[in-house]
Amino acid sequence: MEKNLLNYKFSLLHVDYVKLNKKWNYTNVISPYYRIYYIDEGEGYIVSKQDRIKLEPGYLYLLPSFTLCNLFCKVYLSQYFLHFFEESVEGLSLFENNRMVIKVPVRNTDISNFKRLLEINPGRGINRSDNPKEYEKYMYYKSYQQLNKTISDAAFFETQGIILQFISRFLNEREFKSNTPDPIASKILEAMRYIQMTKENLTVSYLAERANLHQDYFSRLFLRYAGQRPLSYIHEKRIERAQYLIATTDLSYAAIAEETGFENLSHFSKVFKKVTHLTPGEYKKQNRV
């Protein structure tokens, strides 16, 4: 995967240490931000489309943004957790091909980094509920993100550095795996970037023409490297962006449809439900006050 780390920006949302029990039992969680967990006692589970992951002491876990999963604890679980947003200049997530739970052994520096984050970012825990449907709401996103503007420059840069250290722990070749058999062809990578950055009403024929490839050949290449057909990829990425906008802004559905490149509200609503199995209104109820 081609990447330039200077093109990625990460902003702190939450960090805390919590003790959980069997009430921590939530299904169909899909957040517009990253989660990192360090478990020090007990056990829990993350069930994703790919796997059933046991949360156990001695490990660090990463859930990339928009990774659909279920979270639950049978008896008792205590954990440090970190939530943060990602922004990319090129529109492609650093974990574009790794929308899955990644697990690595914890190091002493990881534990120290969690404790240091808590020290320099007080009051960044979730003080409402441990239910994502309760705390994943615009007013809380906004209030917590505002705190990033009030801390000192020193604390801000140190926080950024620690988040980058945590991310680096999951870029090890053994854990960070590409879904493609070889590096992404430059024309397909450019098409993926273009899809994420443009608001135009895109067609597969236009993308193929732009790449100077026959449409059928372009579609086969795109499937090989991206793991899905071009139109499915276009819909998925635009709906991911729409989910983020619903959760973090006051834009109307019509404005979000326009912002994410849909020709009209009806088409946007239809594709939104196909991708998320929820209407925009149902999704908003889950993520807003």
Secondary structure, DSSP 8 states (H G I E B T S, - for coil): ----GGGEEEEEEEEEEEEEETT-EEEEE--SSEEEEEEEEE-EEEEESS-EEEE-TTEEEEE-TT--EEEE-SSEEEEEEEEEEEEETTS--TTTT--S-EEEE--HHHHHHHHHHHHHSTT-S--S-S-HHHH-SHHHHHHHHHHTTTS-HHHHHHHHHHHHHHHHTT-STTTS--SSSSS--HHHHHHHHHHHH--S---HHHHHHHTTS-HHHHHHHHHHHHSS-HHHHHHHHHHHHHHHHHHH----HHHHHHHTT-SSHHHHHHHHHHHHSS-HHHHHHHH--
